[in-house]
Amino acid sequence: MWAPWAFATLLVLVGINRKSGYLPERLLLTGVAVSALFDAVRSVMLAGGDPRPEVIAWLAGSTYYVDITNAVVVGALPLYWR
């Protein structure tokens, strides 16, 4: 569900940094700027009464809407990839 947006973010980073030759400092600062932009969009969606506040709040770091099934699955993933 979120993979297309992550890929779009990667394309934005690559497009912006193409002329600079992908200098690490510029790539890092561009990533921070894009992250801040998306954080601002998330905040506007939260304040605007979006009908999916659970998803937005979870992206912000809240675990209020997480049920036991999600917690068990996420907790078991590191054990599986050990």
C-alpha positions as CSV (number, residue, x, y, z in Angstrom):
1,M,0.0,0.0,0.0
2,W,2.8,2.4,0.9
3,A,5.4,1.1,-1.6
4,P,4.3,3.3,-4.5
5,W,4.7,6.4,-2.3
6,A,8.2,5.2,-1.1
7,F,9.2,4.7,-4.8
8,A,7.9,8.1,-5.7
9,T,9.9,9.6,-2.9
10,L,13.0,7.8,-4.2
11,L,12.4,9.2,-7.7
12,V,12.1,12.7,-6.3
13,L,15.4,12.3,-4.5
14,V,17.1,11.0,-7.6
15,G,15.6,13.7,-9.8
16,I,16.7,16.5,-7.5
17,N,20.2,15.2,-7.0
18,R,21.0,14.1,-10.6
19,K,22.8,17.3,-11.5
20,S,25.0,17.3,-8.4
21,G,26.3,13.8,-9.0
22,Y,24.6,12.3,-6.0
23,L,26.9,14.0,-3.4
24,P,26.2,12.3,-0.1
25,E,25.7,15.6,1.8
26,R,23.2,16.9,-0.8
27,L,21.4,13.6,-0.9
28,L,21.1,13.6,2.9
29,L,19.8,17.2,3.1
30,T,17.4,16.6,0.3
31,G,16.0,13.5,2.1
32,V,15.6,15.6,5.3
33,A,13.8,18.3,3.3
34,V,11.4,15.8,1.6
35,S,10.8,14.1,5.0
36,A,9.9,17.4,6.5
37,L,7.5,18.2,3.6
38,F,5.7,14.8,4.0
39,D,5.6,15.4,7.8
40,A,3.9,18.7,7.1
41,V,1.4,17.0,4.7
42,R,0.7,14.4,7.4
43,S,0.0,17.1,10.0
44,V,-2.4,18.9,7.7
45,M,-4.2,15.7,7.1
46,L,-4.5,15.1,10.8
47,A,-5.7,18.6,11.5
48,G,-8.1,18.5,8.5
49,G,-10.3,15.7,9.8
50,D,-9.2,13.0,7.4
51,P,-11.4,9.9,7.7
52,R,-8.4,7.6,8.3
53,P,-6.8,9.1,11.5
54,E,-5.7,5.6,12.6
55,V,-3.3,5.3,9.7
56,I,-2.0,8.8,10.1
57,A,-1.6,8.5,13.8
58,W,0.2,5.2,13.4
59,L,2.6,6.8,10.9
60,A,3.3,9.5,13.5
61,G,4.4,6.9,16.0
62,S,1.2,6.4,18.0
63,T,0.3,2.8,18.9
64,Y,-3.2,3.7,20.2
65,Y,-5.0,1.9,17.3
66,V,-2.8,-1.2,17.2
67,D,-4.6,-4.4,18.3
68,I,-3.1,-7.6,19.6
69,T,-2.9,-9.2,16.2
70,N,-0.8,-6.5,14.7
71,A,1.4,-6.4,17.8
72,V,2.1,-10.1,17.6
73,V,2.8,-10.1,13.9
74,V,5.2,-7.1,14.2
75,G,6.8,-8.6,17.3
76,A,7.4,-12.0,15.6
77,L,9.0,-10.6,12.4
78,P,12.5,-10.0,14.0
79,L,12.4,-13.6,15.3
80,Y,11.6,-14.9,11.9
81,W,14.4,-13.0,10.1
82,R,17.1,-13.8,12.6
